[in-house]
Amino acid sequence: MKISKYLLPIGEMPRQWYNITADLPTPMQPPVTPDGKPITPDMLAPVFPMNLIEQEVSRERWIDIPDEVLELLSIWRPTPLVRATRLEKFLKTPARIYYKDESVSPPGSHKPNTAVAQAWYNKQFGIKKLTTETGAGQWGSALSFACNLVGLECKVFMVRISFDQKPYRKTMMQVWGGNCVASPSNETQAGRDVLKKMPDTPGSLGIAISEAIEAAVTDKSGKTRYSLGSVLNHVILHQTIIGLEAKKQLKMAGEKKPDLVIGCAGGGSNFAGLSFPFVNDKINGEKIEFIPVESSTCPKMTKGPFTYDFGDIAKMTPLLPMFTLGHSFVPPPIHAGGLRYHGMAPLVSQCIIEGLIKPRAYNQLKCYESAMTWAKTEGYICAPETSHAIACVIEEAKRAKDEGKEKVILFNYSGHGLLDLAGYNKYLSGKLTDVTLPDDELCDSLKAIKDLPKAAIKKTGKW
Ligand SMILES: *Cc1c(COP(=O)(O)O)cnc(C)c1O
């Protein structure tokens, strides 16, 4: 029997997270206020607990994973590394395709990797309740799951379009004790303001973030904090367990290194989590390519500028240096809800500026076609977000065939699509269309950020 699945013993789980900030060839620019002053940890204290703020600003290369967090992670970790031999055969490619299966967690994606860590650190800090936003419902269900594990209350503002299209995610949150409302909601000033101007809006992650932050900072008990499922440094830090495990597992498979690392990218956390331990190798001289894949309807990395922008529409977050379409950008309603965020993680953005990684955008029809090929060869039904990574894998495996090259392709299988069957249904009945983004929509949201401070483009020119 040929072996195609590589399982790490629980005892071999990584004991530390990897912080790429320590190794970036040009230092990160700090988050700033609208008048350009650097944000200090104190200013973040009403929003996040200090132990997570310390991780957010840390320059330490390795950060210990507390034993209790490791125990929580071990509910589903280590996750398998699998070789997609059936897809390889179908494509007749000489490429060896490996995927890290993050769909095996209870909520079904990579998101609980940071959810359990964040819930645990908040609990340690004496917090009683977390608020958050969710797009496709993956993050809301991950945080509800995590809060239930450590004994915190959880309040979730869910983007309206997904709230309507994905009712079962809401049920999952309720099963784990989370309280979920559609955003924009009438429960916050930010929500009421948006509803007044656009009563029929499908909502956006930016709007939902505004509501969740407002709900946290206006709680008079002082025991509520906000939690973000992507974008920030500490979130990406927690996700690096994916790449650290994958490194050990690739060795088990007899591979020296991947040639190509691929992940879909909404806010950037699953892509970065798999990639950054390998980006470290590239910084140290290894030859590896990295491709974060976004949706062509929300093309911040391929069409947006790199500049300072708010993380949310109500301008409650600090300004972050990132690729962005503007905080007021509301993407067309596509099925990959997790790819609808207007900005890209500052750490991923800086790696793009540096030339270490090269983003790509695909439209949703091509991605569903790829998801179908995947399901018919490998068997699993992937999340619509994950299908963007798979579309890229298939394209690159075909290229390897054309070029006759034995490439090692590694990608992140960020989640399963068993609660996203409405999108598959539409695809199968021929009703799924490609949404093209009108240029003027981009222009409008970009105009709104032109007076904000500019982020400097700093790179070594080595890559
Ligand atoms: C949330 C989500 C994404 C996108 O978020 P990132 O922070 O970019 O990883 C991708 N895939 C799945 C399955 C998700 O739930």
The ligand as an SDF file (V2000), in Angstrom:
LIG
                    3D

 15 15  0  0  0  0  0  0  0  0999 V2000
  -12.1540   32.6670    7.1530 C   0  0  0  0  0  0  0  0  0  0  0  0
  -11.7550   31.7040    6.1500 C   0  0  0  0  0  0  0  0  0  0  0  0
  -10.8150   32.0330    5.1700 C   0  0  0  0  0  0  0  0  0  0  0  0
  -10.2160   33.4110    5.0080 C   0  0  0  0  0  0  0  0  0  0  0  0
   -9.6010   33.9690    6.1210 O   0  0  0  0  0  0  0  0  0  0  0  0
   -8.0170   34.1400    6.2530 P   0  0  0  0  0  0  0  0  0  0  0  0
   -7.8180   34.9650    7.4660 O   0  0  0  0  0  0  0  0  0  0  0  0
   -7.5410   34.8160    5.0040 O   0  0  0  0  0  0  0  0  0  0  0  0
   -7.4680   32.8010    6.3970 O   0  0  0  0  0  0  0  0  0  0  0  0
  -10.4210   31.0470    4.2960 C   0  0  0  0  0  0  0  0  0  0  0  0
  -10.9440   29.8050    4.3430 N   0  0  0  0  0  0  0  0  0  0  0  0
  -11.8530   29.4580    5.2600 C   0  0  0  0  0  0  0  0  0  0  0  0
  -12.4100   28.0690    5.2520 C   0  0  0  0  0  0  0  0  0  0  0  0
  -12.2880   30.3840    6.1960 C   0  0  0  0  0  0  0  0  0  0  0  0
  -13.1830   30.0320    7.1120 O   0  0  0  0  0  0  0  0  0  0  0  0
  1  2  1  0
  2  3  1  0
  2 14  2  0
  3  4  1  0
  3 10  2  0
  4  5  1  0
  5  6  1  0
  6  7  2  0
  6  8  1  0
  6  9  1  0
 10 11  1  0
 11 12  2  0
 12 13  1  0
 12 14  1  0
 14 15  1  0
M  END
$$$$
